[in-house]
Amino acid sequence: MVHVGYYDKSIGEGLYETHLNYFVAAQDAKEAKNKTHQISEFQERSMHIDGMKEISSVEGYKVTLEKDSESKSGEVISYDETKNL
């Protein structure tokens, strides 16, 4: 996970830093950095990297990646939908 920041002049006159997280599949931190720098949104908003975290396990479960030829983006559950779960 790559934690990025940027300043958006349309929010608070650009005074406050906004943050996003990108999930990037990479062999190491250097490759993750390079891939992040290639993301068009990262370039367009003049973002910078605040930090990175390698995610190899979650709550006792090992995380493994395998190539997916279908490349589905996954389900998005809205704010209102999560209240009804």
N, CA, C and O atoms as a Tinker XYZ file with bonds, in Angstrom:
   340  protein
     1  N      0.849000   -1.154000    0.000000    73     2
     2  CA     0.000000    0.000000    0.000000    64     1     3
     3  C      0.903000    1.227000    0.000000    63     2     4     5
     4  O      1.842000    1.328000    0.789000    81     3
     5  N      0.602000    2.142000   -0.886000    73     3     6
     6  CA     1.390000    3.368000   -0.984000    64     5     7
     7  C      0.495000    4.519000   -0.525000    63     6     8     9
     8  O     -0.548000    4.783000   -1.122000    81     7
     9  N      0.911000    5.194000    0.532000    73     7    10
    10  CA     0.164000    6.315000    1.101000    64     9    11
    11  C      0.705000    7.596000    0.483000    63    10    12    13
    12  O      1.881000    7.928000    0.634000    81    11
    13  N     -0.185000    8.319000   -0.224000    73    11    14
    14  CA     0.246000    9.519000   -0.940000    64    13    15
    15  C     -0.488000   10.749000   -0.431000    63    14    16    17
    16  O     -1.567000   10.646000    0.153000    81    15
    17  N      0.103000   11.901000   -0.657000    73    15    18
    18  CA    -0.514000   13.158000   -0.278000    64    17    19
    19  C     -0.417000   14.158000   -1.406000    63    18    20    21
    20  O      0.447000   14.064000   -2.278000    81    19
    21  N     -1.331000   15.127000   -1.368000    73    19    22
    22  CA    -1.299000   16.210000   -2.353000    64    21    23
    23  C     -2.121000   17.376000   -1.835000    63    22    24    25
    24  O     -2.938000   17.223000   -0.927000    81    23
    25  N     -1.901000   18.518000   -2.410000    73    23    26
    26  CA    -2.629000   19.724000   -2.049000    64    25    27
    27  C     -3.598000   20.056000   -3.180000    63    26    28    29
    28  O     -3.201000   20.157000   -4.341000    81    27
    29  N     -4.868000   20.225000   -2.832000    73    27    30
    30  CA    -5.920000   20.511000   -3.807000    64    29    31
    31  C     -6.426000   21.925000   -3.558000    63    30    32    33
    32  O     -7.038000   22.202000   -2.527000    81    31
    33  N     -6.164000   22.817000   -4.510000    73    31    34
    34  CA    -6.542000   24.226000   -4.345000    64    33    35
    35  C     -8.053000   24.427000   -4.270000    63    34    36    37
    36  O     -8.513000   25.476000   -3.820000    81    35
    37  N     -8.833000   23.431000   -4.708000    73    35    38
    38  CA   -10.294000   23.562000   -4.648000    64    37    39
    39  C    -10.837000   23.233000   -3.254000    63    38    40    41
    40  O    -12.029000   23.402000   -2.994000    81    39
    41  N     -9.970000   22.768000   -2.367000    73    39    42
    42  CA   -10.373000   22.431000   -1.001000    64    41    43
    43  C     -9.568000   23.288000   -0.030000    63    42    44    45
    44  O     -8.343000   23.181000    0.025000    81    43
    45  N    -10.241000   24.127000    0.727000    73    43    46
    46  CA    -9.564000   24.944000    1.740000    64    45    47
    47  C     -8.447000   25.799000    1.193000    63    46    48    49
    48  O     -7.434000   26.006000    1.861000    81    47
    49  N     -8.621000   26.295000   -0.009000    73    47    50
    50  CA    -7.633000   27.155000   -0.666000    64    49    51
    51  C     -6.271000   26.479000   -0.845000    63    50    52    53
    52  O     -5.249000   27.154000   -0.970000    81    51
    53  N     -6.265000   25.150000   -0.857000    73    51    54
    54  CA    -5.022000   24.414000   -1.048000    64    53    55
    55  C     -4.125000   24.360000    0.166000    63    54    56    57
    56  O     -2.967000   23.955000    0.073000    81    55
    57  N     -4.660000   24.771000    1.317000    73    55    58
    58  CA    -3.868000   24.806000    2.543000    64    57    59
    59  C     -3.706000   23.423000    3.173000    63    58    60    61
    60  O     -2.685000   23.137000    3.798000    81    59
    61  N     -4.711000   22.571000    3.009000    73    59    62
    62  CA    -4.718000   21.276000    3.691000    64    61    63
    63  C     -4.305000   20.157000    2.756000    63    62    64    65
    64  O     -4.686000   20.129000    1.585000    81    63
    65  N     -3.529000   19.247000    3.288000    73    63    66
    66  CA    -3.067000   18.110000    2.493000    64    65    67
    67  C     -4.120000   17.011000    2.509000    63    66    68    69
    68  O     -4.643000   16.646000    3.561000    81    67
    69  N     -4.417000   16.493000    1.327000    73    67    70
    70  CA    -5.345000   15.382000    1.158000    64    69    71
    71  C     -4.530000   14.109000    0.973000    63    70    72    73
    72  O     -3.438000   14.147000    0.407000    81    71
    73  N     -5.056000   12.977000    1.448000    73    71    74
    74  CA    -4.328000   11.715000    1.351000    64    73    75
    75  C     -5.161000   10.636000    0.685000    63    74    76    77
    76  O     -6.387000   10.615000    0.793000    81    75
    77  N     -4.473000    9.747000   -0.001000    73    75    78
    78  CA    -5.065000    8.572000   -0.634000    64    77    79
    79  C     -4.138000    7.388000   -0.405000    63    78    80    81
    80  O     -2.960000    7.559000   -0.092000    81    79
    81  N     -4.680000    6.191000   -0.563000    73    79    82
    82  CA    -3.876000    4.978000   -0.533000    64    81    83
    83  C     -4.037000    4.250000   -1.855000    63    82    84    85
    84  O     -5.156000    4.051000   -2.327000    81    83
    85  N     -2.924000    3.853000   -2.452000    73    83    86
    86  CA    -2.927000    3.034000   -3.656000    64    85    87
    87  C     -2.419000    1.649000   -3.279000    63    86    88    89
    88  O     -1.438000    1.514000   -2.547000    81    87
    89  N     -3.091000    0.632000   -3.781000    73    87    90
    90  CA    -2.610000   -0.734000   -3.597000    64    89    91
    91  C     -1.898000   -1.134000   -4.883000    63    90    92    93
    92  O     -2.498000   -1.175000   -5.957000    81    91
    93  N     -0.600000   -1.429000   -4.752000    73    91    94
    94  CA     0.253000   -1.692000   -5.901000    64    93    95
    95  C      0.913000   -3.058000   -5.707000    63    94    96    97
    96  O      1.508000   -3.320000   -4.662000    81    95
    97  N      0.808000   -3.919000   -6.707000    73    95    98
    98  CA     1.489000   -5.212000   -6.676000    64    97    99
    99  C      2.902000   -5.016000   -7.193000    63    98   100   101
   100  O      3.099000   -4.578000   -8.326000    81    99
   101  N      3.885000   -5.339000   -6.362000    73    99   102
   102  CA     5.286000   -5.122000   -6.745000    64   101   103
   103  C      6.179000   -6.128000   -6.022000    63   102   104   105
   104  O      5.804000   -6.682000   -4.989000    81   103
   105  N      7.359000   -6.351000   -6.582000    73   103   106
   106  CA     8.330000   -7.264000   -5.988000    64   105   107
   107  C      9.015000   -6.660000   -4.760000    63   106   108   109
   108  O      9.410000   -7.382000   -3.844000    81   107
   109  N      9.151000   -5.339000   -4.749000    73   107   110
   110  CA     9.829000   -4.671000   -3.640000    64   109   111
   111  C      9.386000   -3.208000   -3.589000    63   110   112   113
   112  O      8.621000   -2.755000   -4.439000    81   111
   113  N      9.872000   -2.478000   -2.589000    73   111   114
   114  CA     9.466000   -1.087000   -2.376000    64   113   115
   115  C      9.858000   -0.186000   -3.546000    63   114   116   117
   116  O      9.105000    0.715000   -3.915000    81   115
   117  N     11.017000   -0.422000   -4.124000    73   115   118
   118  CA    11.461000    0.410000   -5.243000    64   117   119
   119  C     10.526000    0.255000   -6.439000    63   118   120   121
   120  O     10.181000    1.239000   -7.093000    81   119
   121  N     10.121000   -0.968000   -6.723000    73   119   122
   122  CA     9.190000   -1.202000   -7.831000    64   121   123
   123  C      7.826000   -0.575000   -7.522000    63   122   124   125
   124  O      7.189000   -0.016000   -8.416000    81   123
   125  N      7.375000   -0.660000   -6.272000    73   123   126
   126  CA     6.101000   -0.037000   -5.876000    64   125   127
   127  C      6.169000    1.480000   -6.070000    63   126   128   129
   128  O      5.222000    2.097000   -6.558000    81   127
   129  N      7.291000    2.063000   -5.686000    73   127   130
   130  CA     7.481000    3.506000   -5.874000    64   129   131
   131  C      7.412000    3.865000   -7.357000    63   130   132   133
   132  O      6.713000    4.803000   -7.739000    81   131
   133  N      8.134000    3.122000   -8.185000    73   131   134
   134  CA     8.160000    3.406000   -9.617000    64   133   135
   135  C      6.781000    3.249000  -10.249000    63   134   136   137
   136  O      6.382000    4.068000  -11.076000    81   135
   137  N      6.050000    2.201000   -9.865000    73   135   138
   138  CA     4.704000    1.994000  -10.396000    64   137   139
   139  C      3.769000    3.117000   -9.967000    63   138   140   141
   140  O      2.943000    3.572000  -10.758000    81   139
   141  N      3.892000    3.560000   -8.738000    73   139   142
   142  CA     3.044000    4.638000   -8.230000    64   141   143
   143  C      3.301000    5.916000   -9.011000    63   142   144   145
   144  O      2.361000    6.634000   -9.354000    81   143
   145  N      4.544000    6.203000   -9.290000    73   143   146
   146  CA     4.902000    7.405000  -10.049000    64   145   147
   147  C      4.342000    7.374000  -11.470000    63   146   148   149
   148  O      4.245000    8.420000  -12.111000    81   147
   149  N      3.972000    6.197000  -11.971000    73   147   150
   150  CA     3.415000    6.071000  -13.323000    64   149   151
   151  C      1.891000    6.241000  -13.353000    63   150   152   153
   152  O      1.314000    6.342000  -14.436000    81   151
   153  N      1.235000    6.273000  -12.207000    73   151   154
   154  CA    -0.221000    6.430000  -12.159000    64   153   155
   155  C     -0.573000    7.843000  -12.608000    63   154   156   157
   156  O     -0.056000    8.822000  -12.069000    81   155
   157  N     -1.460000    7.941000  -13.601000    73   155   158
   158  CA    -1.777000    9.260000  -14.176000    64   157   159
   159  C     -2.333000   10.225000  -13.136000    63   158   160   161
   160  O     -1.962000   11.399000  -13.140000    81   159
   161  N     -3.198000    9.774000  -12.258000    73   159   162
   162  CA    -3.754000   10.643000  -11.212000    64   161   163
   163  C     -2.646000   11.169000  -10.289000    63   162   164   165
   164  O     -2.688000   12.322000   -9.861000    81   163
   165  N     -1.676000   10.335000   -9.991000    73   163   166
   166  CA    -0.535000   10.731000   -9.164000    64   165   167
   167  C      0.211000   11.884000   -9.821000    63   166   168   169
   168  O      0.563000   12.862000   -9.162000    81   167
   169  N      0.449000   11.765000  -11.117000    73   167   170
   170  CA     1.166000   12.797000  -11.867000    64   169   171
   171  C      0.336000   14.066000  -12.011000    63   170   172   173
   172  O      0.843000   15.170000  -11.814000    81   171
   173  N     -0.944000   13.908000  -12.356000    73   171   174
   174  CA    -1.816000   15.058000  -12.607000    64   173   175
   175  C     -2.005000   15.938000  -11.368000    63   174   176   177
   176  O     -2.148000   17.155000  -11.484000    81   175
   177  N     -2.004000   15.328000  -10.200000    73   175   178
   178  CA    -2.245000   16.076000   -8.960000    64   177   179
   179  C     -0.949000   16.410000   -8.213000    63   178   180   181
   180  O     -0.981000   16.860000   -7.067000    81   179
   181  N      0.171000   16.188000   -8.866000    73   179   182
   182  CA     1.488000   16.468000   -8.260000    64   181   183
   183  C      1.603000   15.851000   -6.863000    63   182   184   185
   184  O      2.001000   16.509000   -5.902000    81   183
   185  N      1.243000   14.579000   -6.785000    73   183   186
   186  CA     1.265000   13.876000   -5.502000    64   185   187
   187  C      2.697000   13.545000   -5.083000    63   186   188   189
   188  O      3.630000   13.575000   -5.886000    81   187
   189  N      2.830000   13.231000   -3.809000    73   187   190
   190  CA     4.102000   12.751000   -3.270000    64   189   191
   191  C      3.809000   11.538000   -2.400000    63   190   192   193
   192  O      2.694000   11.381000   -1.903000    81   191
   193  N      4.789000   10.696000   -2.220000    73   191   194
   194  CA     4.633000    9.497000   -1.393000    64   193   195
   195  C      4.998000    9.843000    0.045000    63   194   196   197
   196  O      6.103000   10.311000    0.319000    81   195
   197  N      4.054000    9.608000    0.966000    73   195   198
   198  CA     4.304000    9.827000    2.389000    64   197   199
   199  C      4.853000    8.573000    3.064000    63   198   200   201
   200  O      5.561000    8.667000    4.066000    81   199
   201  N      4.533000    7.407000    2.524000    73   199   202
   202  CA     5.021000    6.162000    3.112000    64   201   203
   203  C      4.443000    4.967000    2.380000    63   202   204   205
   204  O      3.526000    5.099000    1.569000    81   203
   205  N      4.995000    3.789000    2.679000    73   203   206
   206  CA     4.529000    2.544000    2.073000    64   205   207
   207  C      4.446000    1.466000    3.135000    63   206   208   209
   208  O      5.192000    1.483000    4.114000    81   207
   209  N      3.531000    0.525000    2.935000    73   207   210
   210  CA     3.429000   -0.623000    3.818000    64   209   211
   211  C      3.285000   -1.873000    2.975000    63   210   212   213
   212  O      2.400000   -1.963000    2.124000    81   211
   213  N      4.160000   -2.838000    3.215000    73   211   214
   214  CA     4.041000   -4.128000    2.556000    64   213   215
   215  C      2.974000   -4.919000    3.299000    63   214   216   217
   216  O      3.039000   -5.068000    4.519000    81   215
   217  N      2.004000   -5.419000    2.565000    73   215   218
   218  CA     0.931000   -6.202000    3.181000    64   217   219
   219  C      1.141000   -7.660000    2.802000    63   218   220   221
   220  O      0.943000   -8.047000    1.651000    81   219
   221  N      1.543000   -8.459000    3.775000    73   219   222
   222  CA     1.785000   -9.875000    3.516000    64   221   223
   223  C      0.830000  -10.769000    4.296000    63   222   224   225
   224  O      0.679000  -11.950000    3.984000    81   223
   225  N      0.181000  -10.196000    5.321000    73   223   226
   226  CA    -0.835000  -10.941000    6.058000    64   225   227
   227  C     -1.834000   -9.965000    6.671000    63   226   228   229
   228  O     -1.518000   -8.809000    6.953000    81   227
   229  N     -3.064000  -10.476000    6.869000    73   227   230
   230  CA    -4.137000   -9.680000    7.461000    64   229   231
   231  C     -4.875000  -10.559000    8.463000    63   230   232   233
   232  O     -5.431000  -11.595000    8.099000    81   231
   233  N     -4.877000  -10.142000    9.718000    73   231   234
   234  CA    -5.584000  -10.844000   10.798000    64   233   235
   235  C     -5.308000  -12.345000   10.799000    63   234   236   237
   236  O     -6.227000  -13.152000   10.938000    81   235
   237  N     -4.048000  -12.710000   10.643000    73   235   238
   238  CA    -3.655000  -14.112000   10.690000    64   237   239
   239  C     -3.792000  -14.856000    9.369000    63   238   240   241
   240  O     -3.540000  -16.060000    9.319000    81   239
   241  N     -4.181000  -14.175000    8.306000    73   239   242
   242  CA    -4.296000  -14.788000    6.989000    64   241   243
   243  C     -3.185000  -14.275000    6.086000    63   242   244   245
   244  O     -2.951000  -13.070000    5.995000    81   243
   245  N     -2.506000  -15.197000    5.422000    73   243   246
   246  CA    -1.455000  -14.848000    4.480000    64   245   247
   247  C     -2.089000  -14.302000    3.207000    63   246   248   249
   248  O     -3.053000  -14.873000    2.697000    81   247
   249  N     -1.558000  -13.213000    2.700000    73   247   250
   250  CA    -2.039000  -12.615000    1.462000    64   249   251
   251  C     -1.143000  -13.096000    0.326000    63   250   252   253
   252  O      0.076000  -12.931000    0.366000    81   251
   253  N     -1.762000  -13.688000   -0.679000    73   251   254
   254  CA    -1.013000  -14.107000   -1.867000    64   253   255
   255  C     -1.701000  -13.534000   -3.100000    63   254   256   257
   256  O     -2.922000  -13.380000   -3.129000    81   255
   257  N     -0.916000  -13.228000   -4.096000    73   255   258
   258  CA    -1.446000  -12.686000   -5.344000    64   257   259
   259  C     -1.243000  -13.698000   -6.451000    63   258   260   261
   260  O     -0.207000  -14.358000   -6.528000    81   259
   261  N     -2.246000  -13.813000   -7.309000    73   259   262
   262  CA    -2.099000  -14.641000   -8.498000    64   261   263
   263  C     -2.642000  -13.873000   -9.687000    63   262   264   265
   264  O     -3.588000  -13.098000   -9.552000    81   263
   265  N     -2.057000  -14.083000  -10.827000    73   263   266
   266  CA    -2.445000  -13.386000  -12.054000    64   265   267
   267  C     -3.906000  -13.680000  -12.356000    63   266   268   269
   268  O     -4.344000  -14.829000  -12.289000    81   267
   269  N     -4.656000  -12.633000  -12.691000    73   267   270
   270  CA    -6.076000  -12.757000  -12.997000    64   269   271
   271  C     -6.325000  -12.204000  -14.389000    63   270   272   273
   272  O     -6.219000  -10.996000  -14.602000    81   271
   273  N     -6.648000  -13.056000  -15.323000    73   271   274
   274  CA    -6.848000  -12.608000  -16.701000    64   273   275
   275  C     -8.138000  -11.810000  -16.877000    63   274   276   277
   276  O     -8.269000  -11.058000  -17.842000    81   275
   277  N     -9.099000  -11.965000  -15.951000    73   275   278
   278  CA   -10.362000  -11.235000  -16.064000    64   277   279
   279  C    -10.269000   -9.826000  -15.483000    63   278   280   281
   280  O    -11.019000   -8.944000  -15.900000    81   279
   281  N     -9.374000   -9.598000  -14.541000    73   279   282
   282  CA    -9.118000   -8.287000  -13.944000    64   281   283
   283  C    -10.380000   -7.553000  -13.506000    63   282   284   285
   284  O    -10.606000   -6.412000  -13.909000    81   283
   285  N    -11.192000   -8.194000  -12.693000    73   283   286
   286  CA   -12.377000   -7.535000  -12.125000    64   285   287
   287  C    -11.922000   -6.572000  -11.039000    63   286   288   289
   288  O    -10.992000   -6.871000  -10.289000    81   287
   289  N    -12.569000   -5.424000  -10.953000    73   287   290
   290  CA   -12.126000   -4.404000  -10.003000    64   289   291
   291  C    -12.649000   -4.631000   -8.584000    63   290   292   293
   292  O    -12.112000   -4.053000   -7.640000    81   291
   293  N    -13.669000   -5.447000   -8.414000    73   291   294
   294  CA   -14.217000   -5.696000   -7.086000    64   293   295
   295  C    -15.438000   -4.840000   -6.806000    63   294   296   297
   296  O    -15.637000   -3.796000   -7.427000    81   295
   297  N    -16.240000   -5.286000   -5.883000    73   295   298
   298  CA   -17.485000   -4.601000   -5.549000    64   297   299
   299  C    -17.223000   -3.379000   -4.685000    63   298   300   301
   300  O    -16.395000   -3.413000   -3.776000    81   299
   301  N    -17.932000   -2.308000   -4.975000    73   299   302
   302  CA   -17.882000   -1.093000   -4.164000    64   301   303
   303  C    -19.190000   -1.021000   -3.392000    63   302   304   305
   304  O    -20.268000   -1.095000   -3.983000    81   303
   305  N    -19.101000   -0.879000   -2.078000    73   303   306
   306  CA   -20.278000   -0.772000   -1.223000    64   305   307
   307  C    -20.339000    0.654000   -0.706000    63   306   308   309
   308  O    -19.410000    1.126000   -0.051000    81   307
   309  N    -21.425000    1.331000   -1.000000    73   307   310
   310  CA   -21.547000    2.764000   -0.670000    64   309   311
   311  C    -21.716000    2.983000    0.826000    63   310   312   313
   312  O    -21.956000    2.051000    1.593000    81   311
   313  N    -21.584000    4.237000    1.211000    73   311   314
   314  CA   -21.765000    4.653000    2.603000    64   313   315
   315  C    -23.130000    4.209000    3.119000    63   314   316   317
   316  O    -23.220000    3.596000    4.183000    81   315
   317  N    -24.190000    4.512000    2.374000    73   315   318
   318  CA   -25.539000    4.152000    2.807000    64   317   319
   319  C    -25.731000    2.642000    2.879000    63   318   320   321
   320  O    -26.394000    2.143000    3.789000    81   319
   321  N    -25.154000    1.912000    1.926000    73   319   322
   322  CA   -25.270000    0.444000    1.936000    64   321   323
   323  C    -24.578000   -0.155000    3.150000    63   322   324   325
   324  O    -25.072000   -1.126000    3.724000    81   323
   325  N    -23.446000    0.406000    3.551000    73   323   326
   326  CA   -22.734000   -0.160000    4.704000    64   325   327
   327  C    -23.514000    0.023000    5.998000    63   326   328   329
   328  O    -23.379000   -0.783000    6.919000    81   327
   329  N    -24.328000    1.069000    6.079000    73   327   330
   330  CA   -25.136000    1.273000    7.284000    64   329   331
   331  C    -26.165000    0.174000    7.459000    63   330   332   333
   332  O    -26.578000   -0.115000    8.582000    81   331
   333  N    -26.591000   -0.450000    6.346000    73   331   334
   334  CA   -27.611000   -1.478000    6.387000    64   333   335
   335  C    -27.055000   -2.895000    6.504000    63   334   336   337
   336  O    -27.817000   -3.861000    6.465000    81   335
   337  N    -25.769000   -3.028000    6.642000    73   335   338
   338  CA   -25.175000   -4.372000    6.770000    64   337   339
   339  C    -25.388000   -4.930000    8.166000    63   338   340
   340  O    -24.958000   -6.046000    8.457000    81   339
